[in-house]
Amino acid sequence: MVTVQACSELSQPRVWLASDEGATAAEYAILASMIAAVIAATVLLLGGRVNEMFELLLTTWP
């Protein structure tokens, strides 16, 4: 008679709970979202000023 043993981490709750592979992915996702938020805020705050500067350069350029 042949028995089949489950090889999945889900069959061993302690191993599954101790695994930190998902935590690293979550940390990278949080870091990426924070960087995106800083970029978006910078564009919103400086976008108008940069546009005015380029318009000034275009009007004063010979």
Buried (B, 14 or more C-beta within 10 A) or exposed (E): EEEEEEEEBEEEEEEEEEEEEEEEEEEEEEEEEEEEEEEEEEEEEEEEEEEEEEEEEEEEEE
